[in-house]
Amino acid sequence: MSKAAAATTEQNADNGAPNPELTRFLSGAEKAAIILLVLGERYGGEIWAALDEDEIRTVSRAMARLGSVTAEAVEALVAEFLSMMAAGGAVTGDFDRTEALLTKILPKDKVYTLMEELRGPAGRNMWQKLGNVQDQVLANYLKGEYPQTVAVILSKIHSENAARVLSLLPHEFALEVVNRMLNMEPVQKEVLNHIEDTLRTEFISNLSQTSRRDSHEMIAEIFNSFDRQTESWFLSALDERNREAAQKIRSLMFTFEDLQKLDPGSVQTLIRYSDRDQLAIALKGAAPAIKKFFFQQMSTRAAKNMEDLMAGRGPVRLKEVDEAQSKIVMLAKELSAKGEITIGKNRAEDELIY
């Protein structure tokens, strides 16, 4: 989990009291997830029972994405709530551990719905999730809904997604939906909640069973995890066999070089959450243009400190650079999923032509 990793590698606790720097990058949901993992079923059951469904969903999502958290970070976190702690233990949060713990506390049907949502299309809320669903899949589902319901749903997702879905609906039905959108009045909260619940139980939760994930997206994610040499070999080999597929995969991949497409605010946020040593290694092996881009988003002093840190690292292996860059990219994706930065999928469409 990148935030915890950034905090634990940036500052190491002294032999004395736990270091608060170890937990300062953790969100409230992540802190709650760690505490509940430490408490386990026996001591945490009453806390889970006191949470409402939205709180359970938020904490569960954080727990499933937590990854490894060091014993020092756990101790520092517990020290925020307790005046004294005998010892801290390392915990690991992932999908399997989250599901196993929830199964012992909540009804199976509720656990299933929660875990399917966590594993489902990425997004912080229902409307973001719909934006990540394949257009044809969403259109096929909406064909069976009332035009007014479809109008509400399309008004809540990005206009680009709505346009693509509308173009896939039967013409007369799509025209009726547009007419309803033109004359739409503010939607009551109760109605909106009902639509969200219906989408969650009848569509999103069953999506993994009813639709096939785009194979190009799947391969792009796999290739993103390769080191540079392996990635280059596979793409070159694929170019010879299926050039069209290779080009589509390239367009779907998000690389360290693509970080240059981020807006200044997003880059500054990414820098703030990044581990300094990790960023130094990543930039040390980057092209001059991306180094310059990152330095431009830093203060003069911060840029000088980063240059000194890079120089102080001495020679680094290409494998270390690849790993560091991959971790920065993964952090960018995590921050994007949480809504803290913006990563445009169709980055080429944002470029200006004069």
C-alpha positions in Angstrom: 0.0 0.0 0.0 1.8 3.1 -1.3 0.9 5.6 1.3 2.0 3.4 4.2 5.1 2.4 2.2 5.9 6.0 1.6 5.6 6.9 5.2 7.5 3.9 6.5 10.4 4.4 4.2 10.6 8.2 4.5 11.1 8.1 8.3 12.4 5.2 10.4 11.3 5.1 14.0 14.1 5.6 16.6 14.5 3.2 19.4 12.3 5.4 21.6 8.7 6.4 21.1 6.9 5.4 17.8 7.4 8.0 15.1 4.2 9.8 14.0 5.7 10.4 10.6 5.0 6.7 9.9 1.2 7.3 9.7 0.8 10.8 8.6 0.1 9.8 5.0 -2.7 7.3 5.9 -6.3 8.3 5.3 -8.9 7.8 8.1 -10.3 4.8 6.3 -6.9 3.2 6.1 -6.2 3.8 9.7 -9.5 2.2 10.7 -8.7 -0.8 8.4 -5.4 -1.4 10.1 -6.9 -1.1 13.6 -9.7 -3.6 12.7 -7.2 -6.0 11.2 -5.2 -5.8 14.5 -8.3 -6.4 16.6 -9.5 -9.3 14.4 -12.8 -11.1 14.7 -12.8 -11.5 18.5 -12.3 -7.8 19.5 -13.4 -6.0 16.4 -16.8 -7.6 15.9 -18.7 -5.1 18.0 -17.0 -2.2 16.1 -18.1 -3.7 12.7 -21.6 -4.1 14.0 -21.7 -0.4 15.0 -20.8 0.7 11.4 -23.4 1.5 8.8 -23.3 0.0 5.4 -21.5 3.0 3.8 -18.9 2.9 6.5 -18.4 -0.8 6.2 -18.0 -0.4 2.4 -15.4 2.4 2.8 -13.3 0.6 5.4 -13.6 -2.7 3.5 -12.3 -1.0 0.3 -9.4 0.5 2.2 -8.6 -2.9 3.8 -8.6 -4.7 0.5 -6.2 -2.3 -1.0 -4.0 -1.9 2.1 -1.1 -4.3 1.2 1.7 -4.8 3.7 2.0 -2.5 6.7 5.1 -2.7 8.9 5.1 -3.4 12.6 6.5 0.1 13.3 3.7 1.8 11.4 1.1 -0.3 13.3 2.6 0.6 16.6 2.8 4.3 15.7 -0.9 4.2 14.7 -2.1 2.4 17.8 0.0 4.9 19.8 -2.3 7.6 18.5 -5.2 6.1 20.4 -3.5 4.4 23.4 -1.2 6.0 25.9 0.9 2.9 26.1 1.3 -0.2 23.9 3.4 -3.3 24.7 4.2 -4.3 21.2 2.9 -3.9 17.6 2.6 -6.6 15.0 2.7 -6.4 11.2 -0.6 -6.9 9.3 -1.4 -7.4 5.7 -4.6 -6.4 4.0 -5.8 -7.9 0.8 -9.0 -9.2 -0.8 -8.8 -12.7 0.8 -8.2 -11.5 4.3 -10.9 -8.8 4.0 -13.4 -11.4 2.8 -12.4 -13.9 5.5 -12.9 -11.4 8.3 -16.2 -10.0 7.0 -17.6 -13.5 6.5 -17.2 -14.1 10.3 -19.0 -10.9 11.1 -21.6 -10.1 8.4 -24.3 -12.1 6.6 -22.9 -14.0 3.6 -25.1 -12.1 1.1 -23.9 -8.8 2.3 -20.3 -9.9 2.2 -20.7 -11.2 -1.3 -22.2 -7.9 -2.5 -19.4 -5.9 -0.8 -16.6 -8.0 -2.2 -18.1 -8.1 -5.7 -18.3 -4.3 -5.6 -14.7 -4.1 -4.4 -13.5 -6.4 -7.2 -15.8 -4.8 -9.8 -15.1 -1.8 -12.0 -12.8 0.8 -10.5 -14.4 3.9 -9.0 -15.1 5.6 -5.7 -18.9 5.7 -6.2 -21.6 4.1 -8.3 -21.4 6.7 -11.1 -17.7 6.4 -11.5 -18.1 2.6 -11.6 -20.6 3.0 -14.5 -18.1 5.2 -16.3 -15.7 2.3 -16.3 -18.2 -0.3 -17.6 -17.9 -1.2 -21.3 -20.4 1.0 -23.3 -22.1 -1.9 -25.0 -22.6 -3.7 -21.7 -24.1 -0.7 -20.0 -26.3 0.1 -23.1 -27.6 -3.5 -23.1 -28.6 -3.2 -19.5 -30.3 0.2 -19.9 -32.4 -0.9 -22.8 -34.7 -2.7 -20.3 -35.1 0.3 -18.0 -37.7 3.1 -18.1 -36.6 6.1 -20.1 -36.8 8.3 -17.0 -34.5 6.0 -15.1 -32.0 5.9 -17.9 -32.2 9.7 -18.1 -31.2 10.0 -14.5 -28.4 7.5 -14.9 -26.9 9.2 -18.0 -27.2 12.6 -16.3 -24.9 11.4 -13.5 -22.1 9.9 -15.6 -19.5 11.8 -17.7 -20.9 13.3 -20.9 -18.4 11.3 -23.0 -19.7 8.1 -21.6 -23.3 9.2 -21.9 -22.8 10.1 -25.5 -21.4 6.7 -26.4 -24.1 4.8 -24.5 -26.9 6.9 -26.2 -25.5 6.1 -29.6 -25.8 2.4 -28.8 -29.5 2.6 -27.7 -32.4 2.2 -30.1 -33.0 5.5 -31.8 -36.6 6.1 -30.6 -35.7 5.0 -27.1 -32.6 7.2 -27.1 -34.6 10.2 -28.3 -37.1 9.7 -25.5 -34.3 9.5 -23.0 -32.9 12.8 -24.3 -36.3 14.4 -24.0 -36.6 13.3 -20.4 -33.1 14.7 -19.7 -34.1 18.1 -21.2 -37.2 18.3 -18.9 -35.6 16.7 -15.9 -36.3 18.3 -12.5 -34.0 17.9 -9.4 -34.1 14.2 -8.4 -35.1 13.5 -4.8 -32.4 11.9 -2.7 -34.6 8.9 -2.0 -35.2 8.2 -5.7 -31.4 8.5 -6.4 -30.6 6.1 -3.5 -33.1 3.6 -4.9 -31.5 3.8 -8.4 -28.0 3.4 -6.9 -29.1 0.4 -4.8 -30.8 -1.2 -7.9 -27.7 -0.7 -10.0 -25.5 -2.1 -7.2 -27.5 -5.3 -6.6 -28.8 -6.0 -10.2 -25.9 -4.8 -12.3 -22.6 -4.1 -10.8 -22.6 -7.1 -8.4 -23.4 -9.4 -11.3 -21.2 -7.7 -13.9 -18.2 -10.0 -13.4 -20.5 -13.0 -14.1 -22.3 -11.5 -17.1 -19.7 -9.7 -19.0 -16.2 -10.5 -20.4 -13.4 -8.1 -19.6 -11.8 -6.5 -22.6 -8.7 -8.6 -23.4 -6.7 -5.6 -24.6 -7.2 -3.9 -21.2 -6.2 -7.0 -19.4 -3.0 -7.4 -21.4 -2.2 -3.7 -21.0 -2.3 -4.1 -17.2 -0.1 -7.1 -17.4 2.4 -5.4 -19.6 2.4 -2.4 -17.2 3.9 -4.7 -14.6 6.8 -5.9 -16.8 10.2 -4.5 -16.6 11.2 -2.4 -19.5 13.2 -5.1 -21.4 10.4 -7.7 -21.1 7.7 -5.2 -22.1 9.7 -4.1 -25.1 10.2 -7.7 -26.2 6.6 -8.6 -26.0 5.4 -5.5 -27.8 7.9 -6.0 -30.6 7.0 -9.6 -31.0 3.3 -8.7 -31.0 3.9 -6.1 -33.6 5.1 -8.8 -36.0 2.0 -11.0 -35.4 -0.8 -8.6 -34.7 0.2 -4.9 -35.2 -3.3 -3.6 -34.6 -3.6 -5.4 -31.3 -0.1 -4.1 -30.2 -1.1 -0.5 -31.0 -4.3 -0.8 -29.0 -2.4 -2.3 -26.1 0.1 0.6 -26.2 -2.7 3.1 -26.2 -4.2 1.5 -23.0 -0.9 1.2 -21.1 0.0 3.9 -18.6 3.7 4.4 -18.2 6.0 6.6 -16.2 6.5 8.8 -19.3 2.7 9.4 -19.4 3.0 11.2 -16.1 4.0 14.2 -18.2 0.3 14.4 -19.2 -0.8 15.2 -15.7 -1.9 18.7 -14.8 0.4 20.6 -12.4 -1.9 20.1 -9.4 -2.0 16.4 -9.9 1.8 16.2 -10.3 2.4 18.2 -7.1 0.0 15.9 -5.2 1.8 12.8 -6.6 5.2 14.3 -5.5 3.8 15.0 -2.1 2.7 11.4 -1.6 5.8 9.8 -3.2 8.7 8.4 -1.2 11.6 10.7 -1.9 14.2 7.9 -2.4 11.9 6.0 -4.7 11.2 9.2 -6.7 14.9 10.0 -6.9 15.7 6.5 -8.4 12.7 6.8 -10.8 13.8 10.2 -12.1 17.5 9.2 -12.2 16.7 6.7 -15.0 14.1 9.0 -16.7 14.4 10.9 -19.9 15.6 14.6 -19.5 12.2 15.9 -20.5 10.3 14.1 -17.7 13.0 15.1 -15.2 12.5 18.7 -16.2 8.8 18.3 -16.0 8.9 17.0 -12.4 11.4 19.7 -11.3 9.2 22.4 -12.7 6.4 21.3 -10.3 8.8 21.6 -7.3 10.0 24.6 -5.5 13.6 25.7 -6.3 14.8 24.3 -3.0 12.9 21.0 -3.4 14.2 20.5 -6.9 17.8 21.1 -5.7 17.3 18.7 -2.8 16.0 16.1 -5.3 18.9 16.6 -7.7 21.3 16.2 -4.7 19.5 13.0 -3.7 19.7 11.6 -7.2 23.4 12.4 -7.4 24.0 10.9 -4.0 22.5 7.6 -5.1 25.4 6.9 -7.4 25.0 4.2 -10.2 21.7 2.3 -10.0 20.6 -0.8 -11.9 18.1 -0.6 -14.6 15.9 -3.1 -12.7 15.9 -0.7 -9.7 14.8 2.2 -11.9 12.0 0.1 -13.5 10.7 -1.0 -10.1 10.8 2.6 -8.7 9.0 3.9 -11.8 6.4 1.2 -11.6 5.7 2.0 -8.0 5.3 5.7 -8.8 2.8 4.8 -11.6 0.9 2.5 -9.2 0.7 5.3 -6.7 -0.6 7.6 -9.3 -3.3 5.1 -10.2 -4.2 4.7 -6.5 -4.5 8.5 -6.0 -6.6 8.7 -9.2 -9.0 6.0 -7.8 -9.4 8.0 -4.6 -10.1 11.2 -6.6 -7.0 13.0 -5.4 -5.5 13.4 -8.9 -6.8 13.2 -12.4 -5.5 10.8 -15.0 -7.1 11.2 -18.4 -7.7 7.9 -20.3 -7.8 9.6 -23.7 -4.7 11.8 -23.2 -4.2 12.3 -26.9 -7.6 14.0 -27.2 -6.5 16.7 -24.8 -3.5 17.8 -26.9 -3.9 21.2 -28.6 -3.5 21.5 -32.4 -2.6 25.0 -33.8 
